[in-house]
């Protein structure tokens, strides 16, 4: 069954099709995506969840436990292994619970 997609226009004038009520413009989201930080390596919902909390570096991320990160809206279980790998490569870990 195919979901009907609606033509939407963001506040910046980009037009895009979306089937959900989510107002996020994929064009704006791609433009604001970091190019050179660990945030560029994870999905947009997870990235936005971390950014909302002010988690912009691996050092800041390491002050949180996995459980705390999983409670953030937009963070999925599949992102935790990626974050663990990035932290491990930097020689740091999530905070112990």
Biopython code that builds the backbone (N, CA, C, O; Angstrom):
import numpy as np
from Bio.PDB.StructureBuilder import StructureBuilder

atoms = [
    (1, "UNK", "N", (0.830, -1.172, 0.000)),
    (1, "UNK", "CA", (0.000, 0.000, 0.000)),
    (1, "UNK", "C", (0.880, 1.242, 0.000)),
    (1, "UNK", "O", (1.734, 1.393, 0.873)),
    (2, "UNK", "N", (0.689, 2.104, -0.937)),
    (2, "UNK", "CA", (1.502, 3.310, -1.065)),
    (2, "UNK", "C", (0.882, 4.447, -0.268)),
    (2, "UNK", "O", (-0.323, 4.689, -0.345)),
    (3, "UNK", "N", (1.722, 5.145, 0.502)),
    (3, "UNK", "CA", (1.254, 6.273, 1.290)),
    (3, "UNK", "C", (1.236, 7.527, 0.433)),
    (3, "UNK", "O", (2.166, 7.787, -0.331)),
    (4, "UNK", "N", (0.171, 8.296, 0.567)),
    (4, "UNK", "CA", (0.058, 9.531, -0.204)),
    (4, "UNK", "C", (1.018, 10.577, 0.358)),
    (4, "UNK", "O", (1.031, 10.848, 1.559)),
    (5, "UNK", "N", (1.804, 11.145, -0.515)),
    (5, "UNK", "CA", (2.741, 12.184, -0.110)),
    (5, "UNK", "C", (2.189, 13.541, -0.509)),
    (5, "UNK", "O", (1.669, 13.723, -1.610)),
    (6, "UNK", "N", (2.314, 14.482, 0.404)),
    (6, "UNK", "CA", (1.814, 15.828, 0.175)),
    (6, "UNK", "C", (2.958, 16.783, -0.138)),
    (6, "UNK", "O", (4.032, 16.693, 0.457)),
    (7, "UNK", "N", (2.724, 17.683, -1.059)),
    (7, "UNK", "CA", (3.709, 18.710, -1.379)),
    (7, "UNK", "C", (3.696, 19.747, -0.265)),
    (7, "UNK", "O", (2.649, 20.298, 0.074)),
    (8, "UNK", "N", (4.862, 20.003, 0.295)),
    (8, "UNK", "CA", (5.001, 20.976, 1.374)),
    (8, "UNK", "C", (6.036, 22.009, 0.976)),
    (8, "UNK", "O", (6.883, 21.758, 0.119)),
    (9, "UNK", "N", (5.962, 23.175, 1.605)),
    (9, "UNK", "CA", (6.935, 24.240, 1.387)),
    (9, "UNK", "C", (7.431, 24.689, 2.755)),
    (9, "UNK", "O", (6.628, 25.012, 3.630)),
    (10, "UNK", "N", (8.747, 24.713, 2.944)),
    (10, "UNK", "CA", (9.304, 25.141, 4.227)),
    (10, "UNK", "C", (9.389, 26.665, 4.272)),
    (10, "UNK", "O", (9.109, 27.344, 3.284)),
    (11, "UNK", "N", (9.779, 27.187, 5.428)),
    (11, "UNK", "CA", (9.862, 28.646, 5.600)),
    (11, "UNK", "C", (10.937, 29.273, 4.711)),
    (11, "UNK", "O", (10.930, 30.483, 4.484)),
    (12, "UNK", "N", (11.857, 28.451, 4.210)),
    (12, "UNK", "CA", (12.904, 28.953, 3.311)),
    (12, "UNK", "C", (12.513, 28.832, 1.839)),
    (12, "UNK", "O", (13.291, 29.179, 0.950)),
    (13, "UNK", "N", (11.305, 28.338, 1.593)),
    (13, "UNK", "CA", (10.807, 28.248, 0.218)),
    (13, "UNK", "C", (11.111, 26.949, -0.499)),
    (13, "UNK", "O", (10.762, 26.809, -1.671)),
    (14, "UNK", "N", (11.755, 25.983, 0.166)),
    (14, "UNK", "CA", (12.027, 24.687, -0.462)),
    (14, "UNK", "C", (10.733, 23.885, -0.543)),
    (14, "UNK", "O", (9.945, 23.859, 0.403)),
    (15, "UNK", "N", (10.526, 23.243, -1.664)),
    (15, "UNK", "CA", (9.363, 22.384, -1.800)),
    (15, "UNK", "C", (9.809, 20.934, -1.747)),
    (15, "UNK", "O", (10.833, 20.558, -2.318)),
    (16, "UNK", "N", (9.012, 20.122, -1.042)),
    (16, "UNK", "CA", (9.349, 18.711, -0.864)),
    (16, "UNK", "C", (8.066, 17.932, -0.600)),
    (16, "UNK", "O", (7.053, 18.505, -0.199)),
    (17, "UNK", "N", (8.117, 16.625, -0.827)),
    (17, "UNK", "CA", (6.971, 15.759, -0.590)),
    (17, "UNK", "C", (7.208, 14.974, 0.697)),
    (17, "UNK", "O", (8.304, 14.468, 0.939)),
    (18, "UNK", "N", (6.162, 14.881, 1.516)),
    (18, "UNK", "CA", (6.225, 14.110, 2.746)),
    (18, "UNK", "C", (4.867, 13.512, 3.045)),
    (18, "UNK", "O", (3.836, 14.141, 2.809)),
    (19, "UNK", "N", (4.870, 12.302, 3.564)),
    (19, "UNK", "CA", (3.610, 11.636, 3.899)),
    (19, "UNK", "C", (3.229, 11.845, 5.363)),
    (19, "UNK", "O", (2.094, 11.562, 5.747)),
    (20, "UNK", "N", (4.145, 12.328, 6.173)),
    (20, "UNK", "CA", (3.855, 12.526, 7.591)),
    (20, "UNK", "C", (3.589, 14.002, 7.889)),
    (20, "UNK", "O", (3.709, 14.859, 7.014)),
    (21, "UNK", "N", (3.229, 14.275, 9.129)),
    (21, "UNK", "CA", (3.016, 15.654, 9.564)),
    (21, "UNK", "C", (4.323, 16.326, 9.987)),
    (21, "UNK", "O", (4.325, 17.500, 10.359)),
    (22, "UNK", "N", (5.403, 15.608, 9.933)),
    (22, "UNK", "CA", (6.696, 16.154, 10.342)),
    (22, "UNK", "C", (7.036, 17.380, 9.489)),
    (22, "UNK", "O", (7.044, 17.297, 8.261)),
    (23, "UNK", "N", (7.315, 18.511, 10.131)),
    (23, "UNK", "CA", (7.581, 19.735, 9.374)),
    (23, "UNK", "C", (9.019, 19.878, 8.887)),
    (23, "UNK", "O", (9.339, 20.846, 8.196)),
    (24, "UNK", "N", (9.890, 18.937, 9.234)),
    (24, "UNK", "CA", (11.303, 19.053, 8.892)),
    (24, "UNK", "C", (11.507, 18.975, 7.384)),
    (24, "UNK", "O", (11.090, 18.021, 6.727)),
    (25, "UNK", "N", (12.153, 19.995, 6.862)),
    (25, "UNK", "CA", (12.455, 20.057, 5.436)),
    (25, "UNK", "C", (13.743, 19.270, 5.173)),
    (25, "UNK", "O", (14.769, 19.573, 5.782)),
    (26, "UNK", "N", (13.720, 18.279, 4.294)),
    (26, "UNK", "CA", (14.928, 17.496, 4.042)),
    (26, "UNK", "C", (16.045, 18.319, 3.389)),
    (26, "UNK", "O", (17.222, 18.005, 3.565)),
    (27, "UNK", "N", (15.694, 19.349, 2.652)),
    (27, "UNK", "CA", (16.707, 20.191, 2.003)),
    (27, "UNK", "C", (17.412, 21.045, 3.051)),
    (27, "UNK", "O", (18.640, 21.121, 3.074)),
    (28, "UNK", "N", (16.628, 21.691, 3.923)),
    (28, "UNK", "CA", (17.218, 22.489, 5.012)),
    (28, "UNK", "C", (18.050, 21.603, 5.940)),
    (28, "UNK", "O", (19.123, 22.000, 6.393)),
    (29, "UNK", "N", (17.545, 20.401, 6.217)),
    (29, "UNK", "CA", (18.242, 19.474, 7.112)),
    (29, "UNK", "C", (19.602, 19.086, 6.536)),
    (29, "UNK", "O", (20.583, 19.003, 7.275)),
    (30, "UNK", "N", (19.671, 18.852, 5.244)),
    (30, "UNK", "CA", (20.941, 18.505, 4.598)),
    (30, "UNK", "C", (21.904, 19.682, 4.633)),
    (30, "UNK", "O", (23.108, 19.500, 4.813)),
    (31, "UNK", "N", (21.377, 20.884, 4.464)),
    (31, "UNK", "CA", (22.225, 22.077, 4.478)),
    (31, "UNK", "C", (22.816, 22.344, 5.858)),
    (31, "UNK", "O", (23.932, 22.855, 5.955)),
    (32, "UNK", "N", (22.096, 22.009, 6.924)),
    (32, "UNK", "CA", (22.586, 22.294, 8.262)),
    (32, "UNK", "C", (23.356, 21.128, 8.880)),
    (32, "UNK", "O", (23.870, 21.241, 9.993)),
    (33, "UNK", "N", (23.433, 20.028, 8.170)),
    (33, "UNK", "CA", (24.137, 18.848, 8.666)),
    (33, "UNK", "C", (25.625, 19.166, 8.815)),
    (33, "UNK", "O", (26.244, 19.677, 7.882)),
    (34, "UNK", "N", (26.202, 18.866, 9.980)),
    (34, "UNK", "CA", (27.640, 19.110, 10.163)),
    (34, "UNK", "C", (28.460, 18.249, 9.198)),
    (34, "UNK", "O", (28.070, 17.129, 8.867)),
    (35, "UNK", "N", (29.557, 18.765, 8.769)),
    (35, "UNK", "CA", (30.393, 18.037, 7.806)),
    (35, "UNK", "C", (31.623, 17.392, 8.445)),
    (35, "UNK", "O", (32.203, 16.461, 7.885)),
    (36, "UNK", "N", (32.019, 17.893, 9.626)),
    (36, "UNK", "CA", (33.303, 17.432, 10.159)),
    (36, "UNK", "C", (33.269, 17.056, 11.636)),
    (36, "UNK", "O", (34.308, 17.088, 12.296)),
    (37, "UNK", "N", (32.112, 16.704, 12.167)),
    (37, "UNK", "CA", (32.073, 16.248, 13.553)),
    (37, "UNK", "C", (31.410, 14.880, 13.610)),
    (37, "UNK", "O", (30.876, 14.393, 12.614)),
    (38, "UNK", "N", (31.450, 14.273, 14.775)),
    (38, "UNK", "CA", (30.841, 12.954, 14.921)),
    (38, "UNK", "C", (29.351, 13.000, 14.611)),
    (38, "UNK", "O", (28.764, 11.978, 14.253)),
    (39, "UNK", "N", (28.734, 14.165, 14.742)),
    (39, "UNK", "CA", (27.308, 14.301, 14.460)),
    (39, "UNK", "C", (26.981, 14.061, 12.986)),
    (39, "UNK", "O", (25.838, 13.755, 12.648)),
    (40, "UNK", "N", (27.966, 14.196, 12.119)),
    (40, "UNK", "CA", (27.727, 13.956, 10.695)),
    (40, "UNK", "C", (27.610, 12.465, 10.381)),
    (40, "UNK", "O", (27.210, 12.093, 9.278)),
    (41, "UNK", "N", (27.955, 11.615, 11.340)),
    (41, "UNK", "CA", (27.981, 10.172, 11.112)),
    (41, "UNK", "C", (26.742, 9.448, 11.619)),
    (41, "UNK", "O", (26.645, 8.226, 11.503)),
    (42, "UNK", "N", (25.795, 10.192, 12.180)),
    (42, "UNK", "CA", (24.577, 9.566, 12.693)),
    (42, "UNK", "C", (23.355, 10.170, 11.995)),
    (42, "UNK", "O", (23.444, 11.219, 11.358)),
    (43, "UNK", "N", (22.237, 9.499, 12.125)),
    (43, "UNK", "CA", (21.012, 9.947, 11.474)),
    (43, "UNK", "C", (20.503, 11.274, 12.013)),
    (43, "UNK", "O", (20.815, 11.669, 13.136)),
    (44, "UNK", "N", (19.720, 11.946, 11.197)),
    (44, "UNK", "CA", (19.221, 13.286, 11.540)),
    (44, "UNK", "C", (18.391, 13.319, 12.823)),
    (44, "UNK", "O", (18.598, 14.230, 13.625)),
    (45, "UNK", "N", (17.467, 12.389, 13.070)),
    (45, "UNK", "CA", (16.711, 12.477, 14.326)),
    (45, "UNK", "C", (17.614, 12.363, 15.559)),
    (45, "UNK", "O", (17.435, 13.088, 16.537)),
    (46, "UNK", "N", (18.574, 11.455, 15.501)),
    (46, "UNK", "CA", (19.506, 11.291, 16.621)),
    (46, "UNK", "C", (20.398, 12.530, 16.765)),
    (46, "UNK", "O", (20.677, 12.981, 17.876)),
    (47, "UNK", "N", (20.834, 13.064, 15.640)),
    (47, "UNK", "CA", (21.677, 14.271, 15.679)),
    (47, "UNK", "C", (20.919, 15.430, 16.315)),
    (47, "UNK", "O", (21.451, 16.131, 17.176)),
    (48, "UNK", "N", (19.683, 15.627, 15.890)),
    (48, "UNK", "CA", (18.875, 16.711, 16.464)),
    (48, "UNK", "C", (18.649, 16.500, 17.950)),
    (48, "UNK", "O", (18.649, 17.466, 18.714)),
    (49, "UNK", "N", (18.455, 15.251, 18.380)),
    (49, "UNK", "CA", (18.262, 14.951, 19.802)),
    (49, "UNK", "C", (19.496, 15.365, 20.609)),
    (49, "UNK", "O", (19.373, 15.973, 21.672)),
    (50, "UNK", "N", (20.667, 15.036, 20.104)),
    (50, "UNK", "CA", (21.903, 15.411, 20.805)),
    (50, "UNK", "C", (22.097, 16.923, 20.787)),
    (50, "UNK", "O", (22.467, 17.514, 21.801)),
    (51, "UNK", "N", (21.855, 17.542, 19.656)),
    (51, "UNK", "CA", (22.016, 19.000, 19.552)),
    (51, "UNK", "C", (21.082, 19.729, 20.518)),
    (51, "UNK", "O", (21.478, 20.722, 21.128)),
    (52, "UNK", "N", (19.842, 19.243, 20.662)),
    (52, "UNK", "CA", (18.889, 19.868, 21.595)),
    (52, "UNK", "C", (19.417, 19.865, 23.024)),
    (52, "UNK", "O", (19.125, 20.769, 23.807)),
    (53, "UNK", "N", (20.196, 18.840, 23.354)),
    (53, "UNK", "CA", (20.760, 18.722, 24.707)),
    (53, "UNK", "C", (22.109, 19.421, 24.831)),
    (53, "UNK", "O", (22.699, 19.432, 25.911)),
    (54, "UNK", "N", (22.606, 20.003, 23.741)),
    (54, "UNK", "CA", (23.909, 20.663, 23.783)),
    (54, "UNK", "C", (25.076, 19.703, 23.698)),
    (54, "UNK", "O", (26.201, 20.054, 24.053)),
    (55, "UNK", "N", (24.816, 18.497, 23.229)),
    (55, "UNK", "CA", (25.863, 17.469, 23.103)),
    (55, "UNK", "C", (26.464, 17.591, 21.710)),
    (55, "UNK", "O", (25.943, 17.038, 20.741)),
    (56, "UNK", "N", (27.560, 18.320, 21.628)),
    (56, "UNK", "CA", (28.159, 18.602, 20.328)),
    (56, "UNK", "C", (29.567, 18.028, 20.180)),
    (56, "UNK", "O", (30.175, 18.131, 19.115)),
    (57, "UNK", "N", (30.078, 17.427, 21.247)),
    (57, "UNK", "CA", (31.398, 16.787, 21.174)),
    (57, "UNK", "C", (31.324, 15.418, 21.837)),
    (57, "UNK", "O", (30.417, 15.152, 22.625)),
    (58, "UNK", "N", (32.268, 14.564, 21.520)),
    (58, "UNK", "CA", (32.323, 13.248, 22.160)),
    (58, "UNK", "C", (32.624, 13.376, 23.647)),
    (58, "UNK", "O", (32.174, 12.553, 24.445)),
    (59, "UNK", "N", (33.378, 14.396, 24.021)),
    (59, "UNK", "CA", (33.701, 14.605, 25.435)),
    (59, "UNK", "C", (32.433, 14.907, 26.231)),
    (59, "UNK", "O", (32.251, 14.394, 27.335)),
    (60, "UNK", "N", (31.567, 15.732, 25.673)),
    (60, "UNK", "CA", (30.295, 16.024, 26.340)),
    (60, "UNK", "C", (29.431, 14.764, 26.359)),
    (60, "UNK", "O", (28.801, 14.462, 27.372)),
    (61, "UNK", "N", (29.398, 14.031, 25.253)),
    (61, "UNK", "CA", (28.626, 12.801, 25.172)),
    (61, "UNK", "C", (29.045, 11.823, 26.259)),
    (61, "UNK", "O", (28.199, 11.127, 26.820)),
    (62, "UNK", "N", (30.333, 11.757, 26.564)),
    (62, "UNK", "CA", (30.840, 10.800, 27.549)),
    (62, "UNK", "C", (30.395, 11.111, 28.980)),
    (62, "UNK", "O", (30.595, 10.295, 29.879)),
    (63, "UNK", "N", (29.797, 12.278, 29.195)),
    (63, "UNK", "CA", (29.285, 12.609, 30.539)),
    (63, "UNK", "C", (27.867, 12.071, 30.739)),
    (63, "UNK", "O", (27.283, 12.254, 31.807)),
    (64, "UNK", "N", (27.312, 11.414, 29.731)),
    (64, "UNK", "CA", (25.986, 10.807, 29.790)),
    (64, "UNK", "C", (26.119, 9.292, 29.743)),
    (64, "UNK", "O", (27.080, 8.761, 29.187)),
    (65, "UNK", "N", (25.148, 8.600, 30.330)),
    (65, "UNK", "CA", (25.109, 7.140, 30.219)),
    (65, "UNK", "C", (24.321, 6.764, 28.967)),
    (65, "UNK", "O", (23.586, 7.584, 28.417)),
    (66, "UNK", "N", (24.478, 5.531, 28.528)),
    (66, "UNK", "CA", (23.698, 5.047, 27.378)),
    (66, "UNK", "C", (22.208, 5.176, 27.661)),
    (66, "UNK", "O", (21.432, 5.571, 26.791)),
    (67, "UNK", "N", (21.819, 4.843, 28.878)),
    (67, "UNK", "CA", (20.406, 4.906, 29.266)),
    (67, "UNK", "C", (19.870, 6.333, 29.150)),
    (67, "UNK", "O", (18.753, 6.541, 28.678)),
    (68, "UNK", "N", (20.652, 7.302, 29.574)),
    (68, "UNK", "CA", (20.237, 8.706, 29.475)),
    (68, "UNK", "C", (20.077, 9.131, 28.021)),
    (68, "UNK", "O", (19.128, 9.834, 27.676)),
    (69, "UNK", "N", (20.998, 8.708, 27.178)),
    (69, "UNK", "CA", (20.936, 9.061, 25.757)),
    (69, "UNK", "C", (19.722, 8.430, 25.098)),
    (69, "UNK", "O", (19.069, 9.062, 24.268)),
    (70, "UNK", "N", (19.412, 7.197, 25.456)),
    (70, "UNK", "CA", (18.260, 6.517, 24.868)),
    (70, "UNK", "C", (16.928, 7.166, 25.237)),
    (70, "UNK", "O", (15.931, 6.947, 24.549)),
    (71, "UNK", "N", (16.891, 7.953, 26.302)),
    (71, "UNK", "CA", (15.637, 8.609, 26.684)),
    (71, "UNK", "C", (15.354, 9.842, 25.834)),
    (71, "UNK", "O", (14.246, 10.377, 25.884)),
    (72, "UNK", "N", (16.322, 10.301, 25.061)),
    (72, "UNK", "CA", (16.124, 11.504, 24.248)),
    (72, "UNK", "C", (15.200, 11.214, 23.075)),
    (72, "UNK", "O", (15.347, 10.201, 22.392)),
    (73, "UNK", "N", (14.250, 12.106, 22.850)),
    (73, "UNK", "CA", (13.320, 11.953, 21.728)),
    (73, "UNK", "C", (14.095, 12.020, 20.412)),
    (73, "UNK", "O", (14.805, 12.992, 20.152)),
    (74, "UNK", "N", (13.958, 10.996, 19.596)),
    (74, "UNK", "CA", (14.659, 10.937, 18.318)),
    (74, "UNK", "C", (15.847, 9.987, 18.329)),
    (74, "UNK", "O", (16.423, 9.681, 17.285)),
    (75, "UNK", "N", (16.207, 9.525, 19.523)),
    (75, "UNK", "CA", (17.354, 8.622, 19.642)),
    (75, "UNK", "C", (16.857, 7.188, 19.555)),
    (75, "UNK", "O", (15.961, 6.788, 20.299)),
    (76, "UNK", "N", (17.438, 6.418, 18.648)),
    (76, "UNK", "CA", (17.051, 5.025, 18.501)),
    (76, "UNK", "C", (18.128, 4.087, 19.002)),
    (76, "UNK", "O", (19.291, 4.469, 19.136)),
    (77, "UNK", "N", (17.729, 2.853, 19.279)),
    (77, "UNK", "CA", (18.673, 1.850, 19.780)),
    (77, "UNK", "C", (19.795, 1.568, 18.788)),
    (77, "UNK", "O", (20.899, 1.202, 19.192)),
    (78, "UNK", "N", (19.528, 1.733, 17.505)),
    (78, "UNK", "CA", (20.553, 1.442, 16.495)),
    (78, "UNK", "C", (21.672, 2.482, 16.495)),
    (78, "UNK", "O", (22.742, 2.235, 15.939)),
    (79, "UNK", "N", (21.438, 3.633, 17.108)),
    (79, "UNK", "CA", (22.465, 4.677, 17.139)),
    (79, "UNK", "C", (23.499, 4.418, 18.225)),
    (79, "UNK", "O", (24.650, 4.836, 18.093)),
    (80, "UNK", "N", (23.106, 3.737, 19.296)),
    (80, "UNK", "CA", (24.014, 3.513, 20.430)),
    (80, "UNK", "C", (25.285, 2.770, 20.012)),
    (80, "UNK", "O", (26.369, 3.188, 20.420)),
    (81, "UNK", "N", (25.216, 1.691, 19.223)),
    (81, "UNK", "CA", (26.472, 1.044, 18.796)),
    (81, "UNK", "C", (27.380, 1.995, 18.001)),
    (81, "UNK", "O", (28.602, 1.940, 18.136)),
    (82, "UNK", "N", (26.794, 2.856, 17.181)),
    (82, "UNK", "CA", (27.594, 3.824, 16.426)),
    (82, "UNK", "C", (28.293, 4.786, 17.379)),
    (82, "UNK", "O", (29.478, 5.082, 17.225)),
    (83, "UNK", "N", (27.534, 5.274, 18.373)),
    (83, "UNK", "CA", (28.121, 6.201, 19.347)),
    (83, "UNK", "C", (29.195, 5.510, 20.180)),
    (83, "UNK", "O", (30.237, 6.102, 20.465)),
    (84, "UNK", "N", (28.947, 4.257, 20.574)),
    (84, "UNK", "CA", (29.963, 3.498, 21.314)),
    (84, "UNK", "C", (31.247, 3.357, 20.505)),
    (84, "UNK", "O", (32.347, 3.494, 21.040)),
    (85, "UNK", "N", (31.097, 3.083, 19.219)),
    (85, "UNK", "CA", (32.261, 2.932, 18.341)),
    (85, "UNK", "C", (33.038, 4.248, 18.240)),
    (85, "UNK", "O", (34.267, 4.257, 18.312)),
    (86, "UNK", "N", (32.319, 5.347, 18.073)),
    (86, "UNK", "CA", (32.980, 6.660, 17.972)),
    (86, "UNK", "C", (33.686, 7.016, 19.273)),
    (86, "UNK", "O", (34.810, 7.517, 19.255)),
    (87, "UNK", "N", (33.032, 6.762, 20.396)),
    (87, "UNK", "CA", (33.656, 7.030, 21.694)),
    (87, "UNK", "C", (34.894, 6.159, 21.879)),
    (87, "UNK", "O", (35.935, 6.645, 22.321)),
    (88, "UNK", "N", (34.787, 4.887, 21.545)),
    (88, "UNK", "CA", (35.904, 3.949, 21.692)),
    (88, "UNK", "C", (37.112, 4.382, 20.866)),
    (88, "UNK", "O", (38.248, 4.322, 21.336)),
    (89, "UNK", "N", (36.861, 4.815, 19.640)),
    (89, "UNK", "CA", (37.962, 5.278, 18.783)),
    (89, "UNK", "C", (38.639, 6.519, 19.359)),
    (89, "UNK", "O", (39.818, 6.764, 19.103)),
    (90, "UNK", "N", (37.889, 7.299, 20.136)),
    (90, "UNK", "CA", (38.449, 8.494, 20.771)),
    (90, "UNK", "C", (39.071, 8.163, 22.134)),
    (90, "UNK", "O", (39.633, 9.038, 22.794)),
    (91, "UNK", "N", (38.966, 6.895, 22.549)),
    (91, "UNK", "CA", (39.549, 6.469, 23.824)),
    (91, "UNK", "C", (38.724, 6.861, 25.037)),
    (91, "UNK", "O", (39.259, 6.977, 26.140)),
    (92, "UNK", "N", (37.422, 7.066, 24.845)),
    (92, "UNK", "CA", (36.542, 7.404, 25.951)),
    (92, "UNK", "C", (35.292, 6.527, 25.911)),
    (92, "UNK", "O", (35.032, 5.852, 24.915)),
    (93, "UNK", "N", (34.525, 6.542, 26.991)),
    (93, "UNK", "CA", (33.335, 5.693, 27.102)),
    (93, "UNK", "C", (32.154, 6.495, 27.600)),
    (93, "UNK", "O", (32.310, 7.614, 28.090)),
    (94, "UNK", "N", (30.960, 5.914, 27.471)),
    (94, "UNK", "CA", (29.785, 6.493, 28.113)),
    (94, "UNK", "C", (29.999, 6.454, 29.628)),
    (94, "UNK", "O", (30.760, 5.630, 30.135)),
    (95, "UNK", "N", (29.326, 7.343, 30.335)),
    (95, "UNK", "CA", (29.352, 7.360, 31.791)),
    (95, "UNK", "C", (28.724, 6.048, 32.283)),
    (95, "UNK", "O", (27.751, 5.566, 31.703)),
    (96, "UNK", "N", (29.285, 5.480, 33.347)),
    (96, "UNK", "CA", (28.720, 4.266, 33.938)),
    (96, "UNK", "C", (27.438, 4.628, 34.666)),
    (96, "UNK", "O", (27.327, 5.699, 35.262)),
    (97, "UNK", "N", (26.465, 3.716, 34.609)),
    (97, "UNK", "CA", (25.173, 3.972, 35.255)),
    (97, "UNK", "C", (25.224, 3.699, 36.730)),
    (97, "UNK", "O", (24.221, 3.865, 37.424)),
]
sb = StructureBuilder()
sb.init_structure("model")
sb.init_model(0)
sb.init_chain("A")
sb.init_seg("    ")
for serial, (resi, resn, name, xyz) in enumerate(atoms, 1):
    if name == "N":
        sb.init_residue(resn, " ", resi, " ")
    sb.init_atom(name, np.array(xyz, "f"), 0.0, 1.0, " ", f" {name:<3s}", serial, name[0])
structure = sb.get_structure()
